[in-house]
Amino acid sequence: MTRYLTEDELITTITRLTSDRLSEYLAAEIVIPQQSEQGLVYQTLDVARLELACELHEQYDMEADALSMMISLIDQMHCLRAELREVLNAVEAQPEPVRETLIKVIGTARFSRS
C-alpha cells in the first residue's frame, strides 16, 4: 500500500523544502503530485526526488529547470540499469555454450569501439 503525504506533511518531512521551493519544483515538473480528496498528495518516490532536488539546489545552486533535467537523467540511468540487469539475468539463464558465445560477442563489440 502506497503512503501519500499532503503538502504540509511533505514540507515537515523534508526540512530543507519550503512552500516557495516546492512551487518552483512543481513548475519544473520535478515531481507531479496526484489529486485526491485532501488536495495534492505526494508518494514516497516524490519525497526522495525532492530531497535530492533540495540537496543539489543547495550544494550547487542549481535552478529548478536544471534540477529537473539532472533528475530526469538520473531516472534514465536507473531505467538503463534495470534493463541491463534483465539482460544479464537472461544471459545467465542460457546454457553454458550460449553464455560463452554471448560473452565473447559482447566483449568483442565492447572493446572494438574503443
GILIN-V171802 format. One line per field, one symbol per residue. ss: DSSP state (2 for helix, 1 for strand, 0 for the rest). phi: phi as a letter, one per 30 degrees, with the letter a starting at -180 (. if undefined). psi: psi as a letter, one per 40 degrees, with the letter a starting at -180 (. if undefined). A space follows every 50 residues. Layout:
BEGIN
ss->???
phi->???
psi->???
END
This chain:
BEGIN
ss->00001122222220000022222222200000011100111102222222 22222222220002222222222222222222222222222200022222 22222222222200
phi->.dcccdeddddddcddccddddddddddhdbbdcdbddjdbbcedddddd ddddddeddchddedddeddddddeddddddddddddddddddddedded dddddddddddddd
psi->hhhiiidddddddgdehidddddddddefdigiihadeahiiiddddddd dddddddddefiidddddddddddddddddddddddddddddeiiddddd ddddddddddeee.
END
